[in-house]
Amino acid sequence: MQNFNRVISGFFNLVISPFKTMDPIWSLALFSLIIGIIMLIIFRYTSDQQKIRETKSKIRAYIFELSLFKDEIGIVLSAQKNIFNYNLKYIKYALKPMLFMMIPLVLILIQLESWYGHRPLKPDESAIVSLKLREGGHTLSDITLKAGEGIIVETPPLRIPDQNEIDWRIRARETGDQDLTFNMPGEEIRQKVIVSEKGLVQVSRLASASASGFTDTLLNPALRHLPGDSQVEQIKINYPAKSIEIYKWHVHWLVIVFVLSIVFGFALKGLFRVEI
Amino acid sequence: MMQSSKFGLRSAILFSVYIAVMLVSAGCGQNEAPSHAGPGGTDKKMIIIGFDGMDPNILKNLMAEGKLPNFKKLSESGGFKPLATSIPPQSPVAWSNFITGMNPGGHGIFDFIHRDPERIFPYLSTSRSESASKTVKIGKWVLPLSPGKVSLLRQGKAFWEYLSENGIETTIFRVPANFPTTDDKARQISGMGTPDMQGTYGTYSYYTDEDTDKFENLSGGKVFPVDVFKNRVRGRLPGPINTFRKGTPESRADFTVFIDPENPVAKVSVQDKEIILKEGEWSDWIRINYELLPYMQKAGGIVRFYLKEVRPNFKLYVTPVNIDPSDPALPISTPKDYSGKIAESVGLFYTQGIPEDSKALSELVLEDGEFLDQTNIVFGEEQDMLGYELGRFRSGLLFFYIGRVDQLSHMFWRTMDPKHPAYDSGSKLKLVIENAYIEMDGVLGRVLDSINGDTTVIVLSDHGFAPFYRAFNLNTWLKDNGYAHLTGDSEGEFFQNVDWDRTRAYGVGFNGLYLNLKGREFKGIVGPGDREQLLDEISEKLLSIRDPKNGEQIISRVYKAEEIYSGPYLKDAPDLIVGYNKGYRASWETVLGSFPKEILRDNRQKWSGDHLMEAALVPGILLSNKEIKSENPALSDMAPTVLEEFGIPKQEGMIGESIFKDEKPGNK
């Protein structure tokens, strides 16, 4: 899974590279175009295009019938029943390609979330760093945190024993990849904290976790894996949420991708000869 | 098919071009360009800085000591004079004089507190909010069929409305008595009078496991007893009244505090936010969402947490839930998105009318140093916002208000006045008020540095300051002198125990005295023909009262409304306006219709300086870089002054004259 993630992340990194210093809307537009095209291709080759075409024709015909015989209540009701039935059929024919689309779509969206969901800390911005221990390992009071020069640890440790959790508040001082070092008996873990003023950077709130978590690995492409014998279950850095600004409105990236990929899909369906 | 394909390709290209154009526009979207000359085409520039409560005597002394170089520079360039305040010298009244150029008879604001003569019930004078008039009830839910309403009760046209009509760019920053902001083209954000999300002037929340018996008769906040269990504290943060529920309960947001077993540090977890605070630390602003109608209606506010103590006792203070300026639930700015633009530039900020939480200090929830820290947060925000406004100011008028001197003078007079009953000779805070003046000198310096030679700068305050040594219970005095009668022995509040069939006069607000007049009050007994004689009689007696402690006159002047007010709202004025001598003021209890046992008591509270006295004793300040020609300038002169600076004549109803105009005999 880790290698798979590495390949996919590498691809996304490559695509995003030219856009890293530009407004994120550009790269999101490109990904929306790619998603739109991928969805069209999948739809074309996994759906029964002929049946979809026929079904849509039928629906159009019954709508025409509705307008022709709007004074004939019997015909109107029958046409409405037929429109409803053919709509159900259309959904049935669209279901299979939808299922095929889901897998690549989820993988793409997970990647995009790691680029556009959160952003690095800015200088002078603070965040909570949480470390969770595995059951039966060290005690929380054994753990200390040291920060490199670009980070300040602002608070003493806040320990929550019944959750095996220990938290600190850190504050970024300088841009760059800053170091945190967690020390505990027999183990030292280094954790990178990304501090950046602008530009697209892949960050994950779940920064490090033990290798066993498949779901965590899948959902957090930027996740760093801890050694198998580590007593630490996970390390989280509470990076701030990122929002994209369009015309002074703050919009979630998913909304932009959703809208633009639909727009691109419909715009290009003729070019790809796809009946949607 | 071929044709269809060609059409598809063409539409795809067109679509792509369209999307690209949209993206370019979005990607290149910049912040609003700074304003240049307004549509009126004027390049005239004027900046007015309003320092609430700045006193001419203190200012003069500190200038003489060389501690206020910028004030000195300004006074040398155009002049420094005392500025006659309003009668009574209360901020909402005084700033309404400033805004309209009228006296209270013209703008209708006579006191912080007015009363409804139909019920003799006190209410806040500057704004009113009304729920939806038509609703439908479904189970436990109440759905509105018409919108609710918030209205500004200040009457009279604001001077900036005339400026807007003449196309002059105007920004009015937090002037009191302007909530909701007026509906015109001037950029405005509301100030004093703006409520918090609970509809009050600021209700803090305090969570503690210490003995809460000492917190009684709280008026500025709520104390919630909590238990620390397994190093956790659970609390509920009260929010706005939920008018969508039957019985209009208070909405709440749950939070949990995790405390470290040894270290003085805690984590507050509220909704999807987490913050870690050390003991003695304030959090940044946190957005809280209150769900009023599931999935349909939410109300958002902002709070700051202050972790006062972790152990031996847990003590957590939470600010009043302020209206979120980035998504305001009530009309705090014009245009509506103006508050959001400020927040975007400088971050979230206090929006409640008086952000300094003096009640939390008075009620011993915050200590002196903690209150100062809180006011420093407010001042920091004000400085950021001043920087934002100065940065975008190109022409027209900028008015900017700062209430710091007023609030610190109220709360720390006791630290510098050995005659004050609450004076502590060992206090380390003796210079708080002086330092506030020095800070304002810094603010002024920043303004002066930002302007060029053709900008007119005016610095003014709405009133000065004086000590508040002794509190006078006006209603008790009226009772003891046979003008008011009670149905029982209790002190009561909101006039609940008053025998209106026998009461001839009552006091409401800080300086108002009303007769129980036939045809006006709901159970009036004083006939119109007896009014004059009764007013004369009461006035004479009030002026003759002496303090048994030192023989001093307590009330130095009493005005009849018709002697000092003019305009359409004279009918709503108190019959008498009581002007207290320096050192005296109406008690907190009497202003809301309570009848404490004693007539006078020492003021041992933290709220130790005041100005709710005879207006002539507490004038404000006026400085300008342009020669002040008026001999006796007054607040009501400011509106005509501003208009004339922009070439607009004085408007009907305005009683003053431009301060830059040569005074002719009989002008004032």
Interface residues (C-beta under 8 A of the other chain):
Chain A: M22 D23 I25 W26 A29 I128 E154 T155 P156 P157 L158 R159 I160 P161 D162 D167 W168 R169 N238 E245 I246 Y247 K248 L260 V263 F264 A267 L268 K269 G270 L271 R273
Chain B: S4 S5 F7 G8 L9 S11 A12 F15 S16 I19 L23 S25 A26 G27 C28 G29 N31 K230 N231 F258 D260 P261 N263 P264 V265 A266 K267 E274 I275 I276 L277 K278
